[in-house]
Amino acid sequence: MEARESLLGEFSALHATYSKANERMLILQATAIEGLRKIGAGCLTEEARAEFISLEKEIGVALSRMRAICEALH
């Protein structure tokens, strides 16, 4: 039972990490779309591109571990 509680805590923390990263990713995507509409090119700065890549990795790691936890419970 303690192991399940530990996994629950980890899963909850991963969910929070995913949610924060996804929220920021949505903002970056909306910025790129707006840039495409207004000037025909995504208006992502180099800093925004780097953040996009970082968030993509962070989201991938969180989802991968969440899937592993779900599979371990079956």
C-alpha positions as CSV (number, residue, x, y, z in Angstrom):
1,M,0.0,0.0,0.0
2,E,2.9,2.3,0.8
3,A,4.3,1.8,-2.7
4,R,1.0,2.8,-4.2
5,E,0.9,6.0,-2.1
6,S,4.5,6.8,-3.3
7,L,3.4,6.2,-6.9
8,L,0.4,8.4,-6.4
9,G,2.5,11.2,-5.0
10,E,5.0,10.9,-7.9
11,F,2.1,10.8,-10.5
12,S,0.5,13.8,-8.9
13,A,3.8,15.7,-9.1
14,L,4.3,14.7,-12.7
15,H,0.8,15.9,-13.5
16,A,1.5,19.3,-12.0
17,T,4.8,19.5,-13.9
18,Y,3.1,18.5,-17.1
19,S,0.2,21.0,-16.5
20,K,2.6,23.9,-16.0
21,A,4.8,23.0,-19.0
22,N,1.7,22.5,-21.2
23,E,0.3,25.9,-20.1
24,R,3.5,27.7,-21.2
25,M,3.6,25.6,-24.4
26,L,0.1,26.8,-25.3
27,I,1.2,30.4,-24.9
28,L,4.2,29.8,-27.2
29,Q,2.1,28.1,-29.8
30,A,-0.5,30.9,-29.7
31,T,2.3,33.5,-30.1
32,A,3.6,31.6,-33.2
33,I,0.1,31.3,-34.7
34,E,-0.5,35.1,-34.2
35,G,2.8,35.8,-35.9
36,L,1.8,33.7,-38.8
37,R,-1.5,35.5,-39.2
38,K,0.0,39.0,-38.9
39,I,3.3,38.8,-40.7
40,G,3.4,35.4,-42.4
41,A,6.1,34.0,-40.1
42,G,6.0,32.7,-36.6
43,C,7.3,35.4,-34.3
44,L,9.2,33.1,-32.0
45,T,12.5,34.5,-30.8
46,E,15.5,32.3,-30.3
47,E,14.8,32.4,-26.6
48,A,11.2,31.3,-27.3
49,R,12.4,28.5,-29.6
50,A,14.8,27.2,-26.9
51,E,12.0,27.3,-24.4
52,F,9.7,25.4,-26.8
53,I,12.3,22.7,-27.2
54,S,12.9,22.5,-23.4
55,L,9.2,22.3,-22.7
56,E,8.7,19.6,-25.4
57,K,11.3,17.5,-23.6
58,E,9.9,18.2,-20.2
59,I,6.4,17.2,-21.3
60,G,7.7,14.1,-23.0
61,V,9.6,12.9,-19.9
62,A,6.6,13.6,-17.6
63,L,4.2,11.7,-19.9
64,S,6.6,8.8,-20.4
65,R,7.0,8.4,-16.6
66,M,3.2,8.7,-16.1
67,R,2.7,6.0,-18.6
68,A,5.3,3.8,-16.9
69,I,3.5,4.3,-13.6
70,C,0.1,3.3,-15.1
71,E,1.7,0.2,-16.7
72,A,3.3,-0.8,-13.4
73,L,-0.1,-0.8,-11.7
74,H,-1.6,-3.4,-14.1
